Amino acid sequence: MMTPALTGAPGPADSIAACISKARFRCITGGVIMKKSLAVMFSAAAGVISAPAPADTTDVKWQSIVTVKKKGAHCVDDPNCMNRYHYAFKPVAKARPGQFIRFETRDALDSNLTLKSEPKDVLAVDLNLVHPLTGPVHIEGAKRGDVLAVTLIDVDPDQYGYTTVVPGFGFLRDLFPKPYIANWKLTRREAVSDQIPGVRVPFNGFMGTVGTLPGKPEVEAWLAREKQLGEAGGVALPPQPTGALPAAVCGPNGSNKGECLRTIPPRENGGNMDVKQMVVGTTLLLPCYVDGCGLFVGDVHYAQGDGEVAGTAIEMAAKVTVRTAIRKGMAAMMKSGPHFEGGSQLKGLAPDRFYATVGYPLKNAGEVLPYVTYLDSKKIAPLTNLSEDLTAAARAALIEMIEWLKKTKGYSGEQAYVITSAACDLRIGNLVDVPNYAVSAICPLEIFDKK
């Protein structure tokens, strides 16, 4: 601390105050010339010399972030990418609970699609490559039997997205057998498409596919039940080594090529759930089947209607940030699938205005709906009313909504199908009023431009 030159002479604080009161920046105190900024004079008066401040507030950091980068043009070029599930996969990164994990992800089809893509380009997509996923990430301290709580912090969208109709896939695959694509221009506010004029879909991004690696017991049990379903004529996707990654485990010469699970069906470990309510701020609860859990993320959706009826939402690549916590020993609570929790997020997804259609399990005589053909039941074809059939009710409501969009908005069938997949919701009305369960198709009216 500075001391007065003479006993009884004014101290530095007194002199500084006097200088300030006179708006003077050059003062003489006890014969000492002071030519300083006010900030330095105050520091000197306190006996402290401040350290240099950061150049900008952007330089102030507190988050610990583990980034799992995307490398190369496609999953096959990327050591951080997988498109199958198996317990033998090695982690590509490690993270502690509480750390932020940023996943750089690819589009669901691992495609070369662009804003100029046409329906014929959809036919070139290799479905053996679905879904390219970033991971797995080992979460330190997590054990088999624990629950991994995954809170979605942010979804940073790419500038391009798409909605496709792939022949043979989708809820109404029998009615829409030809390829189609809508290319979307994306911002953090809304998506627009030249192929769907007059529609603006708001951004409500989420992870279409997110989950944990299965353990050996799960792989064995899931393969067995899906094989049984396939043998009965149901839709089941057996292991397919062609295009499978990581190739060392799942490829044609892989160590476990006959055990690698496809990513299209969701299972108890999560995976391709496509639940639109899992938006930023919600926490997904996943069972851990292997130590470290093996967290993976991909197939990010810019927006989606409940049902994803055309087979795709607004698909995109994105940077996804999550934060994890471990809930010890709680996996036993999850028998059929993951849980998730949140706050007011569902309110934000609700439409401001809507139009809705209602469907029941009714059909034409002689018609056998695609999803029951494997049952080979002679009883179904002549019926015009099915009993307690939720899928048939959803189908009826969706077809009615597509017809409404065609007649009142002037869209083609393919355009209306895409709109319902990207923005309209299928909702259960009742599961008790036998034989006619009810499903509503709800379309938000605010997505349409005002005339």
Secondary structure, 3 states (H helix, E strand, C coil): CCCCCCCCCCCHHHHHHHHHHCCCCCEEECCEEECCCHHHHHHHHHCCCCCCCCCCHHHCCCCCEEEECCCCCCHHHCCCEECCECCCCCCCEEECCCCEEEEECCCCCCCCCCCCCCHHHHCCCCHHHCCCEEEEEEECCCCCCCEEEEEEEEEEEEEEEEEEECCCCCCCCCCCCCCEEEEEEECCCEEEECCCCCECEECCCEEEEEECCCCHHHHHHHHHHHHHHHHCCCCCCCCCCCCCCCHHHHCCCCCCCCCCECCCCCECCEECCCCCCCECCCEEEEECCCCCCCEEEEEEEEECCCCCCCCCCEEEEEEEEEEEEEECCCHHHCCCCCEEECCCHHHHHCCCCEEEEEECCECCCCCCCHHHHHHCCCCCCCCCECCCCHHHHHHHHHHHHHHHHHHHHCCCHHHHHHHHHHHCEEEEEECCCCCCCEEEEEEEHHHECCC
